[in-house]
Amino acid sequence: MKTIDEYIDKAKELNSFQSDRELGRALGFKGNPVNNWRTKRTWPAEGTMIELANLADVHPEIALLDLGIWRSEGQASVVYTHMKELLETMPNKLMSLLAFAAFLPLFNPSPLTRRDI
């Protein structure tokens, strides 16, 4: 997800909230801060962003990086974006590493014995 609107809309869809105000109440607010987030007047606090991410079925780490991107300017925004890209590609890199490690025994079929150590 790239915008706060996408988080809000996904959370509403997945949880059958009819309005931004209803989502705000589910997040523990009496007023309607969700409208302020949509208009970029304010941003959610980190803890609220984690709760919103959970409601939108998004990893909280990704959500916090998105929040950092929205709040920041200049070079900081570039760094947050790079961190997000690294985090999003990490599972693929990890799976490649695990697949490679699974084939290592094929290259050395003899098991290690105590004498080998």
DAWO-V246571 format. One record per residue. N is the residue number from 1. RES is the residue in one small letter. SS is DSSP state (H for helix, E for strand, - for the rest). OMEGA is omega in whole degrees, 0 to 359 (999 if undefined). D_CENTER is the distance of its C-alpha to the mean C-alpha in whole Angstrom. Layout:
BEGIN
n={N	N}
res={RES	RES}
ss={SS	SS}
omega={OMEGA	OMEGA}
d_center={D_CENTER	D_CENTER}
END
This chain:
BEGIN
n={1	2	3	4	5	6	7	8	9	10	11	12	13	14	15	16	17	18	19	20	21	22	23	24	25	26	27	28	29	30	31	32	33	34	35	36	37	38	39	40	41	42	43	44	45	46	47	48	49	50	51	52	53	54	55	56	57	58	59	60	61	62	63	64	65	66	67	68	69	70	71	72	73	74	75	76	77	78	79	80	81	82	83	84	85	86	87	88	89	90	91	92	93	94	95	96	97	98	99	100	101	102	103	104	105	106	107	108	109	110	111	112	113	114	115	116	117}
res={m	k	t	i	d	e	y	i	d	k	a	k	e	l	n	s	f	q	s	d	r	e	l	g	r	a	l	g	f	k	g	n	p	v	n	n	w	r	t	k	r	t	w	p	a	e	g	t	m	i	e	l	a	n	l	a	d	v	h	p	e	i	a	l	l	d	l	g	i	w	r	s	e	g	q	a	s	v	v	y	t	h	m	k	e	l	l	e	t	m	p	n	k	l	m	s	l	l	a	f	a	a	f	l	p	l	f	n	p	s	p	l	t	r	r	d	i}
ss={-	-	-	H	H	H	H	H	H	H	H	H	H	H	H	-	-	-	-	H	H	H	H	H	H	H	-	-	-	-	-	-	H	H	H	H	H	H	-	-	-	-	-	-	-	H	H	H	H	H	H	H	H	H	H	-	-	-	-	H	H	H	H	H	H	H	H	H	H	H	H	-	-	H	H	H	H	H	H	H	H	H	H	H	H	H	H	H	H	H	H	H	H	H	H	H	H	H	H	H	H	H	H	H	H	H	H	-	-	-	-	-	-	H	H	H	-}
omega={185	182	177	179	179	176	182	182	180	178	178	181	184	184	177	174	183	184	174	180	179	175	178	177	179	178	175	180	176	179	181	179	182	177	178	178	180	182	177	175	176	176	177	172	183	180	177	179	177	178	178	178	179	178	181	180	178	177	182	180	178	181	179	176	175	178	177	178	183	184	190	178	172	186	180	178	178	180	178	180	179	178	179	179	178	181	181	180	183	180	179	179	179	179	178	179	179	178	178	181	180	182	180	179	179	182	177	188	182	180	177	174	180	179	181	185	999}
d_center={9	10	12	12	15	13	11	14	16	14	14	18	18	17	18	22	22	24	24	21	24	23	19	20	23	20	18	21	23	26	26	24	21	19	22	22	18	19	22	20	22	20	16	15	15	12	13	13	10	9	12	11	7	9	12	10	9	5	4	4	4	2	4	7	7	8	10	11	12	14	16	17	20	21	21	18	16	17	16	12	12	13	11	8	11	12	8	8	12	12	13	15	17	17	19	21	22	23	25	27	27	29	31	33	35	37	38	39	41	43	41	42	44	45	48	45	43}
END
